[in-house]
Amino acid sequence: MINPIIFASNNQNKVAEIRKVLEGLFEVVSLKEGGIDVDIPEPFDTLEANASTKSATIYKLTGSNCFSEDTGLFVDALNGEPGVKSARYAGEPSSNEANIQKLLTKLNAAKNRKAHFTTVVSLILNGKEYQFEGICEGMILEKKRGDHGFGYDAIFLPDGATKSFGQMTMEEKNLFSHRKKAMSKLIDFLSGNMG
């Protein structure tokens, strides 16, 4: 029997991406599918604290094993911006297009386009929290390439790749993805702790 586990997210793109990673191992239940109607704020200045708050909120509401994640894009030439504020970089309501335009405008003709994505996963299993981190190094392209994915995918070229995340299939993206790296650590942990 596949263990159900609640993923503390309303972002359907993230739910789909994580389902692909956990396929056949765990049944990922989104907040909506779990009948949990809550918008959890992300007020902290670290990915770790934001991820922790999300999983703790869902655990308090449901008492069920759950996990959450928080992801940020950190651009060297912008002193780590947009970072923890990646999803709402251009303000509310959050817009991928507006976020990308703000980032490209701020970077302008900067020679150093190095950047990295970091994902922190917070798992609460039987009342105890565990965290897992995944990082993908790469660079920011000068203009969008591809229309797959979400967020900043169309302007991010991972190290060692010839396509942007926005040009990749889900399978191709998972060869590089920060989220996949963090989730792989989660899978290894869960495989050893959920008999």
N, C-alpha and C positions, 0 to 999 in steps of 0.2 A: 504494500500500500504506500502511495506517495503522501508524504507528510504535507499538510497545508501550513503555510506560514504567511502572515499578513505583512504586506509591504506598505509602509506608511507614506504613500504618495498618491496624489491625484493627477500626476503628470502621466498621461497615457503613453507618451513616447518612451519615458523611462520604464514604465511597466512592461511595455512590449520588448524593450531591449533586455531587461532582466529576466523576463520569461524565457527568452531565447537561450540565455546563459544557463538557466536552471532547469531547462526542459528535461522531463523524464526523471528528475531528481526530487524536486519539490513543487507542490502546487502553489503558485504565487497568487494570493488573494489581495486585490487592490482595496483601498479604503471604500470606494464606491461599491464594489462587489460585497464587501463585508458589512454594508449598510452603515458605515461610519461617516457621518457628514460633519467634518471638522476641518477648518483651515488652520494649520499650525504655523504660527509666526516663526521667522528665522532671524531673531534679533541680535545674535551674537557675532563677534568678529573672528570666529574660527569655524572651520568646517566641522571640527570635532564636536563643539558645543551645540551647533545647530542640529547635527545628525542625532546627537544624544537626546536633545529636547523632543525631537519628533518621535523617536522610538519610545521614550519614557511616557509621552502623552498617550500614545496608542496602547501601551501596556497597561496604563492606569485605567483606561476606558474599557478594555476587553479582558485583561488578565491572560491574554494569549501570547504565545511566542510571536515575535515580530521583528522586523528590521526596517531601517530607514537609511537614506544616504543623503549626503550633501556634496555637491561638486562645484568647483570653481576653476576658472581660467585665469592663470597668472602670467602677465606679460612683463618680461624683464625691463623693457624700455619705459614702461609706465609704472615702475616701482611696485609691480605686483597687481596692478589693476587689471581687470575688474574684480578679481579675487572672489571673496565671499559674497560680494554683491552682484555676481555675474548675471543672475536671472533678471535682476531689476536695475541693471547698469544705467539705462537711459530713463529710469523713473517708472512710475505707475501709470496706466496698467502695463505690465511687462510685455515687451514686444521683441521677438528675435531680430526682426529687421532693424528696429531702432537701436538695439544694442550693438549690432554689427556695424551700423553706420557711425555710431559714436566712437567705437573702438578704432575703426579705420581712419576716421577724421583725426583722432588724438595721436595715432601713430604716424599719420601723414607719410612723409618720405623717410622715416627713421631707418637707418641701416641695420640696426640690431632688431630683428623680428622674432627672436627666440621667445618661446612661451611654453607653458606646460599646463595640462589639466591634472587636477588632483581630485580623487573621489575618496570620501571617508564613509564607510558603512558602519552603522551602529546596530548591533544585534542584541536583543534581549531574549535570552533563553532561560526558562525556568527562573525568571526574576533577576538574573545577573546579566550585566552588560559587557559586551566584548566589541572591540573596534578593529577594523581592517582598512588598510589604505592601498590605493592604486594610483600610479602616476604615469602619464604619457607625455614624453618630451616631444617638442616639435617647433613649428614656426607659424607666424601669421602671414597669410598670403596678402598680396596687395588688392586683390579683388576676389569676389565670390567665385567658387568653382563647384558646381553640382547642386542638386536640390534634394538630396536624401538627408536623413538625419534631422537634427533640430539644434536649437541654440546657436553656437558658433561653428558648427561642423563645416559649413561651406567655406570658411576662411582659415581652417586649421589643417596644416600638413604635418602628419606625424613623422618623426625621424625614421628614415629607412623606407618611407612610402613614396610612391609616385602620384598618388591620388589624395585629394583632400578627404576628410571624413564625409563631406557632402557628396562625394562621387562614389563612395563605397557602398556595397551591399552590407547588410547587418553582419553577415559572416566575415566579410573582409575587415570591417571595423573592429570586430572582436579579436582580430589578430594583434591589434595595437592598443585597444581601448583601456583607459584608466579604470572605467567602471567594471570591465571584464576582469581586470587584474585584482581589484578589490573583491569582486564577487567570487573569484577563484579561491581566494584565501578563506572567504566565508564558507564556500562549499567544502573545502578540505576540513575546516573546523566542524561544520555540521555533520559531515560524514562520519567523523570520529565520535560525535556526541549525541547523535540521534539514532538509536538502534531500532 
